[in-house]
Amino acid sequence: MAIPHNPAPDSLELMRVIWALDHALQSRSKAMTRTLGVTGPQRLVLRVVEQRPNVVSGELAAYLHLHPSTLTGVLQRLDERGLITRTRDPDDARRMRLTLTAKGRRVLAKKSPSAEALVRAAIARERPRDVETAAEVLKRLTSALET
């Protein structure tokens, strides 16, 4: 017996859709590992570091909503592969500043379908206001779940 699809946007339906999105992101991330050599989260970190050279790792963790220890593992793998450099902040030795390497730029230049490219293409078909509203709802849900 099939579970009926409830078209009403109640909390259960929204959670089902979010879990489907999470699964799709995880699947795309695995595919990206094969085609691009980095996972989805690793590529996201590379993109942010590209846009904000010399970003401090703590600021990056807060921006990505990751625990600093989780981000440390991602940064370590990217550094070991020569995709980023981590240097101590000259004003505060506890802080690490991140920059993209030439090898990291080459990874970002690859044209294989990344999660970000697929999301960009999908939201390009939507009205900007609808995308802003969806982002705000997801931010509020994230905030509610983090408490």
N, C-alpha and C positions, 0 to 999 in steps of 0.2 A: 504494500500500500504506500503510495507516494505521499509525502508531507505536502499539504496544500501551501501554495505561495500566497502569503498575505500581502496585498498591495499597500496596506496602511503603513505609514512610516513610524511604526512604534519602535520602542527600544530594542526589542528582539530582532526585528527586521534590520534595523540600522547596525546592530552588532554583527549580524550574519554577513552583511555587505562589507563591513570593516574587516572581518576575519577573512573573507574572500579576497579582499584587497591585500591584506597581509600575506596570505598564501601566494598570491600572484607576484608580489614583490620578492618573496623568498625564492620562488621558482625562477624569476628573471635574474636574480642575483647569482644563482647557481649557473645559469646559462652564460652570464657575463664573465664568470670565472673562466669558463671554457673559451669564450670568444675574445675577451678583452684582457684576460689575465688578472683581473681584480674583481672583487665582489661589489655589489651595489653600494654598501656602506663605505667601502674603501674608495670607490669612485666619487661618492658624495663628498668625502673628506678632501680628496684631491681637488674637486671643483671649488669648494669653499676656500681652500688654501690658495688656489689660483686667483680667486677674486679678492682675497685679503692677504696679500703677501706679508709675512712676519706676524701673522696672527698668533696670539698666545694660546697654548693648548687648553688652558682653563676656560678661556672665552669660547673656544671652539666646542668644548664639551657642553657648555651651557647652551650655545646656539643650536646644537644638534640634539639636545635633551638626552645626553648620554652621561652616565656616571664617569668621572675622570679615569677610574681604573679600567673601565671598558674601552675608553678611547685610547688609553695608553697602549693596549695590545694592538689596536688597529695601527696606531702611529709607529709602533715598533716594527710591525711587518712591512709597512710602507717604507720606512727608513732602511731596513735590512735589504730591501729590493732596490734601493737607490731611487725611489720615486719622490721622496721628500728629504729635506735636511732638517734636523732639529738642532738648534743652537741655544745656549743659555742666554737669557736676557742680561745685557751688561749692567742694568740697573737693579736686577733682582735675580740672583742665581737660582732661586727656586722655580722660576718660570722658564718655560721652553718656548722659543719662537720657531715657527714652521714656515718653510719655503718650499716651493715646487722645484724639482730638478728638471733638466732637459728631458730625461727619461720619463718623468711624470707627465710632462707636456705631450710627449709622443703618445702615451697611453690615452690621454684625454682627446687627442686628435683622431684616434681610431673611429671609424664610422659604423662599426657594428652596432646593432640596436641595443642601446642601454635603457635602463629603466627611465632615466631622466628624459631621453629622446622620445620614448613612447608616451610618457606622461605629457610632455610638451605638445606632442601631436594631438593627443586626445583633448587636452584643454583648449587647444587652438580652435576647436570646433564649437566651444561653449562661449556664452556671453561673458565678458570680463567680470561683470557684477556677480554672476552666478558662481564663478570660480572664487571670487573674494568671499562670498557668503559661505561656500563650502569650506574654505580654509578657516574661516572664523569659527564655524561649528566644530570642526575637527580640533582646533586649538582649545576651545572650551571643554570638549570631551577629554582631551589629554590632560588639561588642568584638573578636571574633576577626578580622573583616575589616579593622578599623581599624589593626591592628598591622603 
